[in-house]
């Protein structure tokens, strides 16, 4: 009798386990079907994926591509040889939906900063989602909206063995290009859809210049919903020529930079859309040449005055600055603010007096007069 009861208990236990497995498998297959559809829909007409491989708890996307729209400066907005999603199977039964990790390997990502300072990344995905919703009936649209509101948690997104290409329209047209190679990045704790938790961010990479290859690191935390953040950015041994548009204030032709590297550290805090960012910039072995153009300036100092002051200060020039402003104010520009801060600090660090700058300015005025006389045949 006891043996019979034990066998019945064992059978019940096995039945429960089998039932749970069937439910989990059914939930997983339903999840995979929806995920495949959503991936293809989200990529839209500009996107493609060669293969979607489904394993138990893993989804692997191979050779993913998102082409750039017509106004995009690069052919592709994103490419990746492989994207792997590690799914918590338990979350298919008990909400919220939980992804342990999303890993993006052997990738390329282009990022655009428009003239108004707006940063664009992965263009077209939101537009595609809206177009798909517009084509569906009200019942399906309601289901999609409910799905979008579902709580989702992604523990970690990682980018490995890739490159990021920045196109900045705020400094020149066509956009200025900065390529970050050997780029690795992580984003930890993404809580959708609210995005009101702190998300940890980190990125490292290299910037290759004409004569030096420097490194860039950036990391900290951000609350994506309201943009509050605390981050640190560092540059080490970056070629000055690579950052010319951010350092040189042009009036006519720019002063020629013939050598030097930059080290920089900026600790930025954003609270209520206000930024406070103290930093230090160090110019190492800076060399500029006089092209003969009377309009040339370097950080607002006439080139002749800057070269004279640099003759005894070629090793290292350290500039401290603090950026403060309201990010919602259309008149506030980080580029302009940094340029003004560095211009003021540069003259002070070099010990260029007001008299010296005035003398350089006088040379500039005379040079303009001579240039005008030549043009008019006088």
Secondary structure, DSSP 8 states (H G I E B T S, - for coil): -HHHHHHHHHHHHHHHHHHHHHHHHHHHHHHHHHHHHHHHHHH-TTEEEEEEEEETTEEEEEEEEEE--TT-SSSEEEEEEEEEEEE-GGGGTSSSEEEEEEEEEEEEEEEEE-TTS-EEESTTHHHHHHHHHHHS-HHHHHHHHHHHHS-EEEEEEEEEEEEEEEEETTT-SS-EEEEEEEEEEEEEEEEETT--S-EEEEEEEEEE-SS-EEEEEEEEEEETTTTEEEEEEEEEEEEGGGGHHHH---SSS--EEEEEEEEEEEEEEEETTEEEEEEEEEEEEEEEE--S-TT-EETTEEHHHHHHHHTT--SEEEEEEEEEEETT-TT--HHHHHHHHHHHHHHHHHT--HHHHHHHHHHHHHHHHHHHHHHHT-
